[in-house]
Amino acid sequence: MPIDYRRYPATWKTLRLELLQRARMQCECTGECGLHQPNPNTRRCTERHHKPARWFRGLVRLTLAHTCTCDPPCDNPTHILVMCQRCHLRIDRALHVMHRHKT
């Protein structure tokens, strides 16, 4: 689904680059998606940007996932996690179900 950048702050693209640097190009999910919890030593997802995916087919594309309910989406870095597609889709599952019911 394409992103409607009109809903996001004007600084969004700059913020994205800063957050990717913060994450060191690796998914920041530490179990928020319901995965990555069995091993207490390595709870962080191991997927890395533009590398072959370990847990799904294709290349990993890191995305920015809002952990808050701000509408429109805010630009507070503490409300945003850098996540691979798999983790991001899992935490947004309820939102996707809601949109599917609307359409």
C-alpha positions as a printed NumPy array, in Angstrom:
array([[  0.   ,   0.   ,   0.   ],
       [  1.529,   3.361,  -0.995],
       [  2.288,   5.895,   1.698],
       [  0.305,   9.129,   1.721],
       [  3.058,  11.514,   2.808],
       [  0.516,  14.342,   3.167],
       [ -0.539,  12.772,   6.494],
       [  3.019,  12.815,   7.865],
       [  5.163,  15.698,   9.173],
       [  7.253,  17.615,   6.625],
       [ 10.442,  16.277,   8.232],
       [  9.437,  12.63 ,   7.71 ],
       [ 12.047,  11.657,   5.111],
       [ 14.885,  13.166,   7.178],
       [ 13.56 ,  11.475,  10.31 ],
       [ 13.486,   8.134,   8.459],
       [ 17.21 ,   8.375,   7.68 ],
       [ 18.011,   9.27 ,  11.303],
       [ 15.987,   6.323,  12.601],
       [ 17.651,   3.888,  10.181],
       [ 21.007,   5.064,  11.508],
       [ 19.771,   4.636,  15.089],
       [ 18.759,   1.062,  14.277],
       [ 22.056,   0.375,  12.481],
       [ 20.025,  -0.953,   9.537],
       [ 18.555,  -3.809,  11.609],
       [ 14.974,  -4.43 ,  12.699],
       [ 14.424,  -2.994,  16.19 ],
       [ 11.607,  -5.374,  17.125],
       [ 12.234,  -7.073,  20.461],
       [  9.041,  -9.063,  20.68 ],
       [  6.415,  -6.387,  20.051],
       [  5.222,  -8.462,  17.101],
       [  4.798, -11.608,  19.203],
       [  7.99 , -13.238,  17.93 ],
       [ 11.653, -13.122,  19.022],
       [ 10.927, -14.058,  22.625],
       [ 12.24 , -17.626,  23.115],
       [ 15.907, -16.69 ,  23.587],
       [ 16.398, -14.027,  26.289],
       [ 19.911, -13.247,  25.025],
       [ 18.895, -12.338,  21.47 ],
       [ 15.353, -11.005,  21.624],
       [ 15.95 ,  -8.476,  18.846],
       [ 14.912,  -9.484,  15.331],
       [ 17.95 , -10.312,  13.187],
       [ 16.622,  -9.086,   9.819],
       [ 18.851,  -6.459,   8.144],
       [ 17.99 ,  -3.852,   5.485],
       [ 18.503,  -4.952,   1.847],
       [ 19.762,  -8.398,   2.893],
       [ 18.101, -11.725,   2.039],
       [ 15.381, -12.417,   4.577],
       [ 15.929, -15.22 ,   7.042],
       [ 12.279, -15.83 ,   7.931],
       [ 10.485, -15.031,   4.641],
       [ 11.253, -14.841,   0.92 ],
       [ 12.935, -11.884,  -0.708],
       [ 14.935,  -8.944,   0.527],
       [ 14.286,  -7.197,   3.805],
       [ 12.899,  -3.656,   3.572],
       [ 12.972,  -1.823,   6.861],
       [  9.933,   0.337,   7.556],
       [  8.935,   2.763,  10.301],
       [  6.252,   1.448,  12.624],
       [  4.327,   3.757,  14.929],
       [  3.903,   2.376,  18.416],
       [  1.534,   5.2  ,  19.383],
       [ -2.014,   5.981,  18.33 ],
       [ -1.367,   9.555,  17.188],
       [ -3.509,  10.624,  14.25 ],
       [ -2.041,  11.951,  12.055],
       [  1.208,  10.045,  12.706],
       [  3.674,  11.996,  14.84 ],
       [  7.413,  12.484,  14.383],
       [  8.431,  11.666,  17.966],
       [ 11.345,   9.181,  17.616],
       [ 10.354,   7.44 ,  20.855],
       [  6.998,   6.528,  19.25 ],
       [  8.595,   4.901,  16.196],
       [ 10.452,   1.619,  15.709],
       [ 12.377,   0.554,  12.615],
       [ 10.972,  -2.853,  11.643],
       [ 11.221,  -5.418,   8.883],
       [  8.065,  -6.079,   6.857],
       [  7.232,  -9.218,   8.82 ],
       [  7.316,  -7.574,  12.255],
       [  5.598,  -4.391,  11.054],
       [  2.703,  -6.294,   9.471],
       [  2.243,  -8.348,  12.638],
       [  1.966,  -5.328,  14.949],
       [ -0.377,  -3.565,  12.5  ],
       [ -2.605,  -6.632,  12.062],
       [ -5.632,  -5.093,  13.851],
       [ -5.349,  -1.924,  11.76 ],
       [ -5.245,  -3.94 ,   8.53 ],
       [ -8.299,  -5.948,   9.595],
       [-10.175,  -2.719,  10.329],
       [ -9.291,  -1.296,   6.895],
       [-10.295,  -4.542,   5.208],
       [-13.731,  -4.415,   6.855],
       [-14.192,  -0.791,   5.707],
       [-13.438,  -1.686,   2.105]])
